[in-house]
């Protein structure tokens, strides 16, 4: 039996919405968005409405990404936030034993990229 992977999405802007549309194609018995987070309540409401329209299970909602990361209801996080916040969020997620997914470099220097490497290796 496959384990259900519970994803948390941190950042629900245009890129977050695009990623969510992709996740709708996954088998809901294998992967589900269990939690969402954004500081903008309008974005949260828009995403919840999209999920409801698709008959997708309603996720837990957070306005503080640290609370989402600490949740036992999340195995991994997708981080479609502004690029300058990826590094900090990804490092914190990995420190909490969560897998972290970012699409862009996530850092503005080689030294910052090494932070991600060290975080991944230590967790």
C-alpha positions as a printed NumPy array, in Angstrom:
array([[  0.   ,   0.   ,   0.   ],
       [  1.346,   3.411,  -0.947],
       [  1.716,   6.123,   1.657],
       [ -0.354,   9.259,   1.175],
       [  1.94 ,  12.263,   0.727],
       [  0.463,  15.372,   2.338],
       [  1.674,  18.576,   0.703],
       [  1.606,  22.056,   2.14 ],
       [  1.676,  24.994,  -0.266],
       [  3.308,  28.183,   0.962],
       [  2.48 ,  31.077,  -1.362],
       [ -0.789,  31.135,  -3.271],
       [ -0.15 ,  33.709,  -5.958],
       [ -0.263,  33.04 ,  -9.697],
       [  2.475,  30.382,  -9.591],
       [  0.84 ,  28.651,  -6.638],
       [ -2.423,  28.498,  -8.558],
       [ -0.656,  26.975, -11.574],
       [  1.025,  24.333,  -9.407],
       [ -2.296,  23.515,  -7.771],
       [ -3.87 ,  22.947, -11.184],
       [ -1.104,  20.426, -11.893],
       [ -1.679,  18.69 ,  -8.559],
       [ -5.338,  18.114,  -9.445],
       [ -4.077,  15.485, -11.925],
       [ -2.407,  13.411,  -9.21 ],
       [ -4.135,  10.439,  -7.627],
       [ -5.731,  11.812,  -4.434],
       [ -5.011,   8.536,  -2.679],
       [ -1.282,   9.138,  -3.215],
       [ -0.797,  12.94 ,  -3.071],
       [ -3.012,  15.613,  -1.56 ],
       [ -2.681,  19.281,  -0.686],
       [ -3.404,  19.084,   3.043],
       [ -2.473,  22.658,   3.957],
       [ -2.132,  26.062,   2.317],
       [ -0.548,  29.283,   3.498],
       [ -0.499,  32.881,   2.366],
       [ -0.446,  36.21 ,   4.168],
       [ -3.074,  37.541,   1.753],
       [ -6.565,  36.287,   2.731],
       [ -7.926,  37.085,  -0.75 ],
       [ -5.464,  34.617,  -2.284],
       [ -6.38 ,  31.984,   0.294],
       [-10.083,  32.385,  -0.426],
       [ -9.478,  32.163,  -4.196],
       [ -7.51 ,  28.915,  -3.815],
       [-10.11 ,  27.419,  -1.455],
       [-12.841,  28.261,  -3.97 ],
       [-10.892,  26.638,  -6.806],
       [-10.398,  23.518,  -4.7  ],
       [-14.093,  23.432,  -3.799],
       [-15.117,  23.804,  -7.463],
       [-12.889,  20.813,  -8.309],
       [-14.357,  18.774,  -5.416],
       [-10.873,  18.667,  -3.926],
       [-10.676,  18.105,  -0.158],
       [-10.418,  21.381,   1.741],
       [ -6.975,  21.92 ,   3.255],
       [ -5.982,  23.32 ,   6.602],
       [ -5.324,  27.069,   6.252],
       [ -2.389,  29.017,   7.681],
       [ -1.289,  32.634,   7.479],
       [  2.084,  31.855,   9.103],
       [  4.299,  29.506,   7.114],
       [  6.129,  28.428,  10.268],
       [  2.903,  26.984,  11.658],
       [  2.296,  25.089,   8.411],
       [  5.816,  23.677,   8.513],
       [  5.328,  22.545,  12.12 ],
       [  2.042,  20.788,  11.292],
       [  1.943,  17.01 ,  11.581],
       [ -0.521,  17.133,   8.686],
       [  2.26 ,  18.061,   6.222],
       [  4.996,  15.779,   4.836],
       [  6.425,  18.143,   2.242],
       [  6.088,  21.761,   1.194],
       [  5.921,  23.467,  -2.177],
       [  7.226,  27.019,  -1.975],
       [  5.918,  29.175,  -4.834],
       [  6.614,  32.382,  -2.917],
       [  8.69 ,  35.288,  -4.155],
       [ 12.145,  34.023,  -5.056],
       [ 13.915,  35.914,  -2.256],
       [ 12.047,  33.958,   0.432],
       [ 12.664,  30.413,  -0.889],
       [ 15.947,  29.873,   0.92 ],
       [ 14.729,  30.652,   4.424],
       [ 11.471,  28.739,   4.06 ],
       [ 13.151,  25.687,   2.484],
       [ 15.81 ,  25.567,   5.207],
       [ 13.173,  25.784,   7.935],
       [ 11.071,  23.089,   6.284],
       [ 14.023,  20.715,   6.035],
       [ 14.969,  21.427,   9.659],
       [ 11.464,  20.202,  10.583],
       [ 11.95 ,  17.009,   8.587],
       [  9.836,  18.108,   5.624],
       [ 10.761,  17.77 ,   1.987],
       [ 11.004,  21.182,   0.322],
       [ 10.18 ,  21.935,  -3.297],
       [ 11.292,  25.118,  -5.004],
       [ 11.461,  25.776,  -8.732],
       [ 13.983,  28.565,  -9.021],
       [ 17.468,  28.876,  -7.634],
       [ 16.069,  30.024,  -4.338],
       [ 19.128,  32.071,  -3.539],
       [ 21.035,  35.061,  -4.789],
       [ 24.575,  33.776,  -4.267],
       [ 26.606,  30.58 ,  -4.337],
       [ 26.995,  30.811,  -0.552],
       [ 23.215,  30.868,  -0.106],
       [ 22.876,  27.833,  -2.377],
       [ 25.343,  25.996,  -0.148],
       [ 22.975,  26.734,   2.752],
       [ 20.353,  24.679,   0.915],
       [ 22.811,  21.877,   0.216],
       [ 23.903,  21.736,   3.863],
       [ 20.293,  21.819,   5.071],
       [ 19.374,  18.935,   2.76 ],
       [ 22.415,  16.881,   3.752],
       [ 21.864,  17.402,   7.483],
       [ 18.208,  16.428,   7.375]])
